[in-house]
Amino acid sequence: MGGEFEEIRDRYPNTFKTKQYLDWIEINGFELVKKIRTYFLFDNKEIAKNVFKVIYGENASNKINNRKIKHNVVIYCLFKIPQTRC
């Protein structure tokens, strides 16, 4: 949770959606394996703005100030099969 990518998509500081999703992953048997700090790197800021505008809308596009957008990634793995519910 957090990071520039989440801020651009309006998922930070309000982390409810991201937390809800991560909680669901863990409840269903997935375990955190690794956290990675990475980034998206575009040729220039205008391309970055256009890509984000198409995917996330104008509001997200207006928040981009750089061709490099930092992103936190979490990797989960399913080590056990979740119990079936009847």
C-alpha positions in Angstrom: 0.0 0.0 0.0 1.1 3.5 -0.6 3.5 4.8 -3.2 3.2 7.2 -6.1 1.2 4.8 -8.3 -1.4 4.3 -5.6 -1.6 8.1 -5.1 -2.2 8.7 -8.8 -5.0 6.2 -8.8 -6.6 7.7 -5.6 -5.9 4.6 -3.5 -3.6 6.5 -1.1 -3.9 7.8 1.6 -7.4 6.1 1.5 -6.1 2.5 1.4 -9.5 0.7 2.0 -9.7 -0.9 -1.5 -6.1 -2.1 -1.5 -6.3 -3.4 2.1 -9.6 -5.2 1.3 -8.0 -6.9 -1.7 -4.9 -7.9 0.2 -6.9 -9.2 3.1 -9.0 -11.3 0.6 -5.8 -12.8 -0.9 -4.5 -13.8 2.5 -7.8 -15.3 3.7 -7.9 -17.4 0.6 -4.6 -19.1 1.4 -2.0 -16.9 -0.3 1.1 -15.9 1.6 3.3 -12.9 1.0 6.6 -13.9 -0.6 8.3 -10.6 -1.5 7.9 -6.8 -1.6 9.5 -4.9 -4.5 10.0 -1.2 -5.0 10.0 -0.6 -8.7 8.8 2.0 -11.2 7.2 2.6 -14.6 9.5 4.5 -16.9 8.0 6.2 -20.0 9.9 7.9 -22.8 8.6 11.3 -21.6 6.0 12.8 -19.3 3.5 13.4 -22.0 3.4 9.7 -22.9 3.0 8.8 -19.2 0.1 11.3 -18.9 -1.6 9.9 -22.0 -1.3 6.2 -20.9 -2.7 7.0 -17.4 -5.5 9.1 -19.0 -6.6 6.2 -21.1 -6.5 3.7 -18.3 -7.4 5.7 -15.2 -8.9 9.0 -16.5 -8.0 12.6 -16.7 -7.8 13.1 -12.9 -5.0 10.5 -12.7 -3.3 12.0 -15.7 -3.2 15.4 -14.1 -1.3 14.1 -11.2 1.7 13.0 -13.3 4.7 15.3 -13.0 7.4 13.0 -14.3 8.2 10.2 -16.8 9.1 7.9 -13.9 6.3 6.7 -11.7 7.3 4.7 -8.5 5.4 1.6 -7.8 5.4 -0.9 -4.8 4.7 -4.5 -5.8 3.8 -7.4 -3.5 4.1 -11.0 -4.7 1.9 -13.7 -3.2 2.0 -17.5 -3.6 -0.6 -20.1 -2.9 1.0 -22.5 -0.5 -2.1 -24.2 0.8 -5.5 -24.8 -0.7 -8.3 -22.9 1.0 -11.0 -24.8 2.8 -14.2 -25.2 0.9 -17.3 -23.7 2.4 -20.6 -25.5 2.2 
